[in-house]
């Protein structure tokens, strides 16, 4: 376990990009080079970063797939967090076996518990002197139509899906503003899992859709309130992905032999895999996305790019 560099209140309140001029690029035959903020990250897109992932327990989840991408791309430490712990230790052993240079921690807590979220951010600071990426991925769905849902159920979905993102942004951003000798400028990336259901109707239950619309709004408003700090906030909006949440849909389709119809409304005509979302999350987390902020990125096979038209079935 590396000894942490002592974190402090930011010696620089503004981002590196606002505090220093861009380095001069190399020239070629007298021609000016290409200015770059991120530089060449190669296969180490999150090298040296300390990362927290919530909703990381599921075997077929976006959280697990994203943690794999973070570890593969050089993270210093990853905190795998979930309310359920049935698979966290197995995920930890797998990542340690594949990427022994990465420190893997597991934590059990409710992502909508304010004290717990505050504590995990502080633990990252105390242990490593920094927090660079928070992937707020925890989420649930009731599956009910709105007239069958009650107030308690509605608020439970909002609490897990939206309040958890608010708390992640609140405490992760404070941690990301801390500076130290290895991290002289504030910076960070907060990514929240929203959904195409938060962009348009008819892609999920009412309470779920409302919560995911709230996630998008939270990331956009937080990004503006963090102006100039170098802390970016973005939402990733998956379409129909084969995860624990959609397992019932996939299993039912396989049982009746209609699996080929899954995703037929998007132009790729298929459902997606968690790793396809994880690679988008990796990009948003990395410095390669240094100018991507306050966005809701649909990764949905093209579903949200059009209207629900099935060729040959106009009537």
TORDOPA-53941 format. One record per residue (C-alpha): residue number from 1; residue in one letter; x, y, z. Coordinates in Angstrom, 2 decimals. Example, Ala and Ser with C-alpha at 12.3 -4.5 7.8 and 13.67 -1.06 7.14 Angstrom:
2
NODE   seq   type         x         y         z
NODE     1      A     12.30     -4.50      7.80
NODE     2      S     13.67     -1.06      7.14
//
This chain:
315
NODE   seq   type         x         y         z
NODE     1      X      0.00      0.00      0.00
NODE     2      X      1.60      3.30     -1.03
NODE     3      X      1.88      5.97      1.61
NODE     4      X     -0.48      8.83      0.74
NODE     5      X      0.78     12.26     -0.18
NODE     6      X     -0.79     14.70      2.20
NODE     7      X     -3.82     16.31      0.61
NODE     8      X     -4.69     19.89      1.40
NODE     9      X     -7.09     22.60      0.40
NODE    10      X     -6.22     23.52     -3.16
NODE    11      X     -3.13     25.61     -3.61
NODE    12      X     -4.56     26.25     -7.07
NODE    13      X     -8.28     26.89     -7.22
NODE    14      X     -8.34     26.75    -11.00
NODE    15      X     -7.56     23.89    -13.31
NODE    16      X     -4.15     23.35    -14.86
NODE    17      X     -5.53     24.38    -18.25
NODE    18      X     -6.59     27.76    -16.84
NODE    19      X     -3.38     28.19    -14.86
NODE    20      X     -0.66     27.21    -17.33
NODE    21      X     -0.20     27.70    -21.06
NODE    22      X     -0.37     24.59    -23.21
NODE    23      X      3.06     23.08    -23.85
NODE    24      X      4.53     23.85    -27.24
NODE    25      X      4.23     20.80    -29.52
NODE    26      X      7.11     19.48    -31.57
NODE    27      X      7.33     20.77    -35.11
NODE    28      X      7.70     18.77    -38.29
NODE    29      X      9.63     20.28    -41.20
NODE    30      X      8.90     23.72    -39.81
NODE    31      X      5.18     23.01    -39.49
NODE    32      X      3.62     23.61    -36.10
NODE    33      X      2.63     20.49    -34.21
NODE    34      X     -0.78     19.58    -32.84
NODE    35      X     -1.58     21.09    -29.45
NODE    36      X     -2.68     18.48    -26.95
NODE    37      X     -4.10     18.63    -23.46
NODE    38      X     -4.13     14.89    -22.75
NODE    39      X     -0.93     13.88    -24.51
NODE    40      X     -0.33     10.29    -25.60
NODE    41      X     -2.04      8.03    -23.07
NODE    42      X     -1.66      4.83    -25.05
NODE    43      X     -2.94      1.87    -23.05
NODE    44      X     -2.74      3.75    -19.75
NODE    45      X     -5.71      6.07    -20.05
NODE    46      X     -6.28      6.33    -16.29
NODE    47      X     -2.70      5.79    -15.16
NODE    48      X     -2.14      6.69    -11.53
NODE    49      X     -5.81      7.53    -10.92
NODE    50      X     -7.79      6.69     -7.80
NODE    51      X    -11.29      5.56     -8.72
NODE    52      X    -14.55      4.80     -6.92
NODE    53      X    -17.22      2.67     -8.63
NODE    54      X    -20.66      2.12     -7.11
NODE    55      X    -23.03     -0.59     -8.30
NODE    56      X    -20.07     -2.90     -8.87
NODE    57      X    -21.36     -6.22     -7.52
NODE    58      X    -23.29     -7.72    -10.46
NODE    59      X    -21.51    -10.39    -12.49
NODE    60      X    -22.97     -8.99    -15.72
NODE    61      X    -23.08     -5.35    -14.68
NODE    62      X    -21.70     -2.14    -16.14
NODE    63      X    -19.88     -1.47    -12.87
NODE    64      X    -17.82     -4.65    -13.05
NODE    65      X    -17.04     -4.14    -16.74
NODE    66      X    -15.95     -0.55    -16.09
NODE    67      X    -13.70     -1.56    -13.20
NODE    68      X    -12.02     -4.04    -15.55
NODE    69      X    -11.33     -1.28    -18.07
NODE    70      X    -10.01      1.03    -15.35
NODE    71      X     -7.64     -1.65    -14.06
NODE    72      X     -6.51     -2.55    -17.56
NODE    73      X     -5.66      1.07    -18.24
NODE    74      X     -3.35      1.68    -15.32
NODE    75      X     -5.46      2.85    -12.38
NODE    76      X     -3.57      3.22     -9.12
NODE    77      X     -6.50      2.09     -6.98
NODE    78      X    -10.13      1.10     -7.50
NODE    79      X    -12.84      0.94     -4.86
NODE    80      X    -15.54     -1.60     -5.79
NODE    81      X    -18.70     -0.60     -3.92
NODE    82      X    -22.21     -1.98     -3.68
NODE    83      X    -25.07     -2.55     -1.27
NODE    84      X    -24.80     -6.26     -2.07
NODE    85      X    -21.50     -8.07     -1.52
NODE    86      X    -22.23    -11.48     -3.05
NODE    87      X    -19.60    -11.10     -5.78
NODE    88      X    -17.37     -8.18     -4.70
NODE    89      X    -14.61    -10.34     -3.25
NODE    90      X    -14.55    -12.50     -6.37
NODE    91      X    -14.28     -9.39     -8.55
NODE    92      X    -11.43     -8.20     -6.35
NODE    93      X     -9.53    -11.49     -6.69
NODE    94      X    -10.04    -11.51    -10.45
NODE    95      X     -8.73     -7.97    -10.91
NODE    96      X     -5.77     -8.60     -8.61
NODE    97      X     -4.89    -11.71    -10.61
NODE    98      X     -5.15     -9.91    -13.94
NODE    99      X     -3.69     -6.56    -12.90
NODE   100      X     -1.50     -7.07     -9.81
NODE   101      X     -0.17     -3.50     -9.90
NODE   102      X     -3.62     -2.08     -9.15
NODE   103      X     -4.83     -1.84     -5.55
NODE   104      X     -8.40     -3.15     -5.31
NODE   105      X    -10.65     -2.36     -2.35
NODE   106      X    -14.21     -3.55     -1.69
NODE   107      X    -16.76     -1.60      0.31
NODE   108      X    -20.34     -2.42      1.25
NODE   109      X    -22.70      0.52      1.65
NODE   110      X    -25.88      2.12      0.36
NODE   111      X    -24.93      4.57     -2.40
NODE   112      X    -27.69      6.89     -1.16
NODE   113      X    -26.32      6.98      2.41
NODE   114      X    -24.70     10.39      2.82
NODE   115      X    -22.34      9.41      5.62
NODE   116      X    -21.15      6.36      3.68
NODE   117      X    -20.45      8.31      0.49
NODE   118      X    -18.63     11.01      2.42
NODE   119      X    -16.58      8.34      4.19
NODE   120      X    -15.47      6.51      1.03
NODE   121      X    -14.29      9.76     -0.55
NODE   122      X    -12.39     10.64      2.60
NODE   123      X    -10.86      7.16      2.73
NODE   124      X     -9.49      7.60     -0.77
NODE   125      X     -7.93     10.92      0.30
NODE   126      X     -6.53      9.48      3.51
NODE   127      X     -5.06      6.46      1.76
NODE   128      X     -3.82      7.90     -1.52
NODE   129      X     -3.95     11.66     -1.11
NODE   130      X     -6.27     12.03     -4.08
NODE   131      X     -9.53     11.10     -5.76
NODE   132      X     -9.69     11.34     -9.53
NODE   133      X    -12.75      9.47    -10.81
NODE   134      X    -16.13      8.63     -9.31
NODE   135      X    -18.39      6.42    -11.40
NODE   136      X    -21.85      6.70     -9.81
NODE   137      X    -23.39      3.60    -11.31
NODE   138      X    -25.76      2.28     -8.62
NODE   139      X    -29.34      1.95     -9.81
NODE   140      X    -32.59      0.03     -9.54
NODE   141      X    -35.87     -0.23    -11.43
NODE   142      X    -39.35     -1.10    -10.18
NODE   143      X    -40.71     -2.32    -13.51
NODE   144      X    -44.17     -1.00    -12.62
NODE   145      X    -46.51      1.22    -14.60
NODE   146      X    -47.08      4.48    -12.77
NODE   147      X    -50.64      3.79    -11.57
NODE   148      X    -49.42      0.63     -9.84
NODE   149      X    -46.53      2.37     -8.09
NODE   150      X    -46.98      3.96     -4.67
NODE   151      X    -45.22      6.96     -3.17
NODE   152      X    -42.82      4.84     -1.17
NODE   153      X    -41.76      2.84     -4.21
NODE   154      X    -41.38      5.96     -6.33
NODE   155      X    -39.18      7.67     -3.75
NODE   156      X    -37.11      4.53     -3.28
NODE   157      X    -36.21      4.54     -6.98
NODE   158      X    -35.47      8.27     -6.86
NODE   159      X    -33.34      7.81     -3.75
NODE   160      X    -31.21      5.01     -5.16
NODE   161      X    -30.87      6.38     -8.67
NODE   162      X    -30.79     10.17     -8.23
NODE   163      X    -29.92     10.98     -4.61
NODE   164      X    -26.92      8.66     -4.88
NODE   165      X    -25.61     10.69     -7.82
NODE   166      X    -26.16     13.96     -5.96
NODE   167      X    -24.14     12.64     -3.02
NODE   168      X    -21.42     11.28     -5.29
NODE   169      X    -21.05     14.66     -6.95
NODE   170      X    -21.15     16.53     -3.64
NODE   171      X    -18.41     14.59     -1.90
NODE   172      X    -16.32     13.46     -4.86
NODE   173      X    -16.00     17.02     -6.13
NODE   174      X    -14.76     18.21     -2.73
NODE   175      X    -12.17     15.43     -2.72
NODE   176      X    -11.13     16.18     -6.30
NODE   177      X    -10.41     19.78     -5.37
NODE   178      X     -7.76     18.66     -2.89
NODE   179      X     -4.22     19.13     -4.11
NODE   180      X     -0.83     17.74     -3.20
NODE   181      X      2.67     17.57     -4.62
NODE   182      X      1.77     14.82     -7.12
NODE   183      X     -1.51     16.59     -7.93
NODE   184      X     -0.83     20.34     -7.88
NODE   185      X     -4.07     21.29     -9.62
NODE   186      X     -7.67     20.31     -8.90
NODE   187      X     -9.17     17.93    -11.44
NODE   188      X    -11.44     14.95    -11.74
NODE   189      X    -14.19     13.18    -13.62
NODE   190      X    -17.60     12.37    -12.18
NODE   191      X    -19.63     10.02    -14.36
NODE   192      X    -23.17      8.93    -13.61
NODE   193      X    -25.16      6.15    -15.20
NODE   194      X    -28.37      7.63    -16.59
NODE   195      X    -30.33      5.99    -19.42
NODE   196      X    -31.96      6.68    -22.75
NODE   197      X    -35.09      6.51    -20.58
NODE   198      X    -33.95      9.80    -19.09
NODE   199      X    -33.74     11.36    -22.54
NODE   200      X    -37.05     10.24    -24.02
NODE   201      X    -40.19      8.50    -22.91
NODE   202      X    -41.19      4.89    -23.63
NODE   203      X    -37.81      3.41    -22.72
NODE   204      X    -38.51      2.54    -19.10
NODE   205      X    -40.97      2.76    -16.20
NODE   206      X    -42.08      6.23    -15.11
NODE   207      X    -40.22      6.31    -11.79
NODE   208      X    -37.05      4.94    -13.38
NODE   209      X    -37.26      7.40    -16.29
NODE   210      X    -37.83     10.33    -13.94
NODE   211      X    -34.83      9.33    -11.84
NODE   212      X    -32.58      9.07    -14.89
NODE   213      X    -33.73     12.46    -16.19
NODE   214      X    -32.75     13.79    -12.78
NODE   215      X    -29.31     12.18    -13.12
NODE   216      X    -28.74     14.00    -16.41
NODE   217      X    -29.83     17.32    -14.92
NODE   218      X    -27.60     16.78    -11.88
NODE   219      X    -24.53     16.19    -14.01
NODE   220      X    -25.24     19.27    -16.10
NODE   221      X    -25.93     21.63    -13.19
NODE   222      X    -23.02     20.31    -11.14
NODE   223      X    -20.66     20.82    -14.08
NODE   224      X    -21.60     24.49    -14.25
NODE   225      X    -21.28     25.00    -10.51
NODE   226      X    -17.78     23.49    -10.71
NODE   227      X    -16.76     25.91    -13.46
NODE   228      X    -13.03     26.42    -13.78
NODE   229      X    -12.04     23.69    -11.35
NODE   230      X    -11.14     21.04    -13.90
NODE   231      X    -13.73     18.68    -12.41
NODE   232      X    -15.95     17.38    -15.21
NODE   233      X    -19.43     15.88    -14.81
NODE   234      X    -21.07     13.71    -17.46
NODE   235      X    -23.87     11.18    -17.74
NODE   236      X    -23.69      8.05    -19.82
NODE   237      X    -27.08      6.92    -21.17
NODE   238      X    -27.17      3.23    -22.05
NODE   239      X    -29.85      1.72    -24.24
NODE   240      X    -30.91     -1.90    -23.83
NODE   241      X    -27.88     -3.61    -22.28
NODE   242      X    -27.70     -7.19    -21.05
NODE   243      X    -27.25     -6.65    -17.30
NODE   244      X    -28.74     -8.00    -14.11
NODE   245      X    -31.49     -5.38    -14.39
NODE   246      X    -32.56     -6.56    -17.85
NODE   247      X    -31.92    -10.27    -17.25
NODE   248      X    -35.67    -10.99    -17.05
NODE   249      X    -36.20     -9.52    -20.53
NODE   250      X    -33.34    -11.49    -22.03
NODE   251      X    -34.25    -14.74    -20.30
NODE   252      X    -37.88    -14.46    -21.40
NODE   253      X    -36.83    -13.81    -25.00
NODE   254      X    -34.50    -16.79    -25.02
NODE   255      X    -37.20    -19.01    -23.57
NODE   256      X    -39.66    -18.19    -26.33
NODE   257      X    -37.01    -18.14    -29.08
NODE   258      X    -37.27    -14.43    -29.83
NODE   259      X    -33.82    -13.31    -28.67
NODE   260      X    -33.10    -12.06    -32.18
NODE   261      X    -35.79     -9.41    -31.75
NODE   262      X    -34.00     -7.75    -28.82
NODE   263      X    -32.87     -4.29    -29.85
NODE   264      X    -34.75     -4.42    -33.17
NODE   265      X    -35.80     -0.76    -32.84
NODE   266      X    -32.23      0.55    -33.01
NODE   267      X    -30.29      0.65    -36.28
NODE   268      X    -27.70     -1.85    -35.05
NODE   269      X    -30.64     -4.23    -34.45
NODE   270      X    -29.22     -5.76    -31.28
NODE   271      X    -28.88     -5.23    -27.58
NODE   272      X    -25.62     -4.06    -26.08
NODE   273      X    -23.04     -5.54    -23.72
NODE   274      X    -21.80     -3.96    -20.46
NODE   275      X    -18.28     -3.71    -21.88
NODE   276      X    -19.59     -1.44    -24.65
NODE   277      X    -20.79      0.99    -22.01
NODE   278      X    -17.61      0.52    -19.97
NODE   279      X    -15.46      1.71    -22.85
NODE   280      X    -17.50      4.90    -23.11
NODE   281      X    -17.15      5.36    -19.35
NODE   282      X    -13.37      4.84    -19.64
NODE   283      X    -13.18      7.59    -22.24
NODE   284      X    -15.22     10.01    -20.11
NODE   285      X    -13.01      9.22    -17.13
NODE   286      X     -9.75      9.77    -18.97
NODE   287      X     -7.96     12.96    -19.93
NODE   288      X     -8.81     12.11    -23.53
NODE   289      X    -12.25     13.55    -22.67
NODE   290      X    -10.70     16.73    -21.28
NODE   291      X    -13.15     18.95    -23.21
NODE   292      X    -16.24     16.80    -22.65
NODE   293      X    -18.34     18.23    -19.86
NODE   294      X    -22.03     18.50    -18.85
NODE   295      X    -23.05     15.95    -21.48
NODE   296      X    -25.58     13.12    -21.63
NODE   297      X    -23.93     10.58    -23.93
NODE   298      X    -26.34      8.05    -25.40
NODE   299      X    -24.68      4.68    -26.00
NODE   300      X    -27.70      2.87    -27.33
NODE   301      X    -27.06      1.48    -30.80
NODE   302      X    -28.70      4.58    -32.26
NODE   303      X    -32.08      4.12    -30.55
NODE   304      X    -32.39      7.71    -29.34
NODE   305      X    -31.34      9.08    -32.72
NODE   306      X    -34.68      8.35    -34.35
NODE   307      X    -38.34      7.53    -33.89
NODE   308      X    -39.67      4.01    -33.24
NODE   309      X    -40.21      2.92    -36.85
NODE   310      X    -39.93     -0.74    -37.84
NODE   311      X    -39.27     -1.20    -41.60
NODE   312      X    -42.19     -2.89    -43.29
NODE   313      X    -44.54     -2.28    -40.39
NODE   314      X    -46.03      1.17    -40.95
NODE   315      X    -49.51     -0.18    -40.34
//
